[in-house]
Amino acid sequence: MSKLPIANINNIEKNTIGDGKNFTAKVGRFSPVLNMKQLGCSVVELQPSEKGWPYHCHLGSDEVFYIIKGCGTVRYDDEEYSVTTGDVIYTPAGKNTAHQIINTSDAVLSYLAIDSFKSPEVCYYPDSEKYGSYAQDSDGSWDVFLAPKSAKAEYYDGEDK
């Protein structure tokens, strides 16, 4: 008989992520704790005026966000929407689904982020016009490649062997 994978949202260890300037969040990741392979699940806390990630879209993974506590703003496909406790936001994979959650209030905003976890994954960042490629290795580490949209290489460049 197997043991039920279970973790409590109030007890999950949260780590600070971001660049410490424009992007900062406390994130508790359930996926490694529950040994999830096909689904990503995290709890995210944003202090007032914080955002955890740049405005981006996933070309392979869908995401769902559930606002646990607080209120803020979601940038989505060049529009802004107010969100509050109890709201559920769905961002499907695709180029016109760029999104970003920003705490525009004076209190903590916390939300649950669930994604369909595709690896490898490709993301596009419209504000900086760059692409990111992400592939998780069997040990849980990530291979990451970021390049500006303007970077050009021909398929056979450097392939002389």
N, C-alpha and C positions, 0 to 999 in steps of 0.2 A: 504494500500500500504506500502510495507516495504522499508526501507532506504538502499541504496547501501552501502555495506561495502567497504570502500576505505581508504587507507593510503598512504602517500607520502614517498618514500624511503629517501628523504632528510630531513624529519622531524621526522622520527621514533626515539624514545629514545633508545640510545645505552648504555649498561652496560658492564663494564669490567668483563670478566670471566677468569678462569684459576687458576693456582697455584702461579702466580707471579714470577716463576723461569723459568721453561721450557715451560710453556704453558700460553699464554696471548692473548686475542682478545677482541675487542669491538663488541658486538652483539646487534642488534636490532631485536626483535622478533615480527613478524606480526601476528602470530597465535592468541595470546590473544587479540590484538587490533581489529582484524577482526572477532573474535569469531569463528575461524576455528576449526573444530572438527576432520576432517579426513585427514588434510594436515598440515605439518609444513612448515614454511617459515620464513627465517631470512636473514638479511644482516649482513655480517661479514667484519670487517676491521682488517688487520694484519699489524703491523709495520715491518720494515726490520728485518729479521731473526726470526720473530715470527711464531709460529704455535699455533692454538687454542685448539686442541685436540690431544690425543695420536693416534697413528696408530691403526685403529680398523675396524671391519666389523660388519654390522648389519645382524642378521639372519632373521629378519622379514620385515624390511623397505628398500625400494629403495630410493636413493638420486640422485638429479641432482644439479649441481653447474654451475652457470653462472658467468664468470669473468667479472665484471663491469669495473674495472680499475686496471692496474698494471700487473705484471708478477711474476711468481714463479715456484714452483715445486710441482707436485703431486706424492706422493708415492702410488703405486697401485699394489697389488699382487706381492710384492718384486721387482718391477721395479720403475724407476723414469722417469717422463715425464715433459717437460717444458710446461707451460701454459701462456697465455697472454690475454689481453683484447679481449672480444668477444668469447672466447672459452666456450663450453658447455661440461661438464663432467658428465657421467652417471655411477653410482656405484650401480649395482643391489644387492639385498639381497643375502647373501651366504657366505660361508667360504673362498672362494678364491677371495674375493673382498675387502680386507682390503685397507684402503685409509687414506690419510692425506695430507692436503694442507699446504705448507710451503712458506713463503715469503722469497725467496732467492735473492731479488733485493734490491736496496737502496731507494726505494720509497714505499708508501702505496699500499697494495694489498687489493682490496675490491671485494667481491663476494656475490651472492645471493645463498642461500642454500634452496632447496625445498625437502621435504621428504614425503613419503606416510604415515607417522605417525601411527605406530602400537603400541598399548599399551595393554598388556605388550610387551616389546621388550627385546631381548637378544643380547648383543654385545660380541665379542671376541676381545681381545687385544694381538696380536701376540708378540709384543716386551716384554711384561711383563708376558705373558702366564696366563692371567686371564680372567674370564667371568664376565659380568655385567648384572644384570636383573633390568629392569626399568618398573614401573607401575605407571600411573598417577591416582591420586584420583580425586573424583568429585570436590574438592575444588581447583584443579590445582596443588597441591603439589605432590611430587614424592616419592614413596617407592623405595629405591635403595639397591641392594645387590651385593657386589663384592666379588669374591673368586678366589684364584689361581686355575689353571687347575689341579694342583696336589691334591687339597682337595678331600677327598673321604668320602662318607657316603653311607651306604646301605639304600635302600628305607624304610625299616621297623625299622631302628635304632631309638630308643627312643619312638617308638609307642607301648606302653604297655597297653593302655586303649582302 
